[in-house]
Amino acid sequence: MKPGWKLFLLFAVLFAAAFGAERLFVPHVVPVGFAEEPQALWAVETAFVLRAIELMTGGVAIVALALMLGVWARRWRHRRAH
């Protein structure tokens, strides 16, 4: 069960790092269609990459957490039955 928690923590930390980097380096960049003023291409591309990393790592962390909670519940129920 330890590898599952390590996986969850790894992706949670990666999510937090990408989230923090996005807020630090490109705090006010929005999708091109919503921008009222021109934005630097590097900022839009950086924001896009960081958001993609956030979404991927967040999804993996949620799946890992759900699986680990399922394993924990199954073990708890198995112990309770005996």
C-alpha positions in Angstrom: 0.0 0.0 0.0 3.0 2.3 0.5 3.7 2.6 -3.2 0.2 3.9 -3.8 0.5 6.6 -1.2 3.9 7.5 -2.6 2.4 7.8 -6.1 -0.4 10.0 -4.7 2.0 12.3 -2.8 4.3 12.5 -5.8 1.6 13.7 -8.1 0.1 16.0 -5.4 3.5 17.7 -5.1 3.8 18.0 -8.9 0.4 19.5 -9.0 1.2 22.0 -6.3 4.5 22.9 -8.0 2.8 23.5 -11.4 0.0 25.5 -9.7 2.5 27.6 -7.9 4.7 28.1 -11.0 1.7 29.2 -13.0 0.7 31.8 -10.3 4.3 33.0 -10.0 5.4 33.2 -13.6 2.2 34.0 -15.6 -0.4 35.2 -13.0 -2.8 37.1 -15.3 -2.6 35.2 -18.5 -6.0 34.0 -19.9 -7.0 32.0 -23.0 -6.5 34.0 -26.1 -10.2 34.4 -26.9 -10.8 36.0 -23.5 -8.0 38.5 -23.5 -8.9 42.1 -23.8 -5.3 43.2 -24.5 -2.5 41.5 -26.3 -0.5 38.9 -24.4 3.1 37.7 -25.0 3.2 34.4 -26.8 5.7 32.9 -24.4 3.3 33.7 -21.5 0.3 32.0 -23.2 2.4 29.0 -24.1 3.8 28.7 -20.6 0.4 29.1 -19.0 -0.9 26.4 -21.4 1.9 23.9 -20.5 1.6 24.5 -16.8 -2.2 24.1 -16.9 -1.8 20.9 -18.8 0.6 19.6 -16.1 -1.8 20.7 -13.4 -4.7 18.9 -15.0 -2.8 15.7 -15.6 -1.1 15.4 -12.2 -4.3 16.4 -10.4 -6.2 13.7 -12.2 -3.6 11.0 -11.5 -3.5 12.1 -7.8 -7.3 11.8 -7.5 -7.3 8.4 -9.1 -4.5 7.2 -6.9 -6.3 8.6 -3.8 -9.5 6.9 -4.8 -7.8 3.5 -5.3 -5.9 3.8 -2.0 -9.2 4.6 -0.2 -10.8 1.7 -1.9 -8.0 -0.7 -0.8 -8.2 0.7 2.7 -12.0 0.3 2.9 -11.7 -3.3 1.6 -9.1 -4.2 4.2 -11.2 -2.5 6.9 -14.3 -4.5 5.9 -12.3 -7.7 5.7 -10.9 -7.2 9.2 -14.3 -6.4 10.5 -15.8 -9.5 9.0 -13.3 -11.7 10.9 
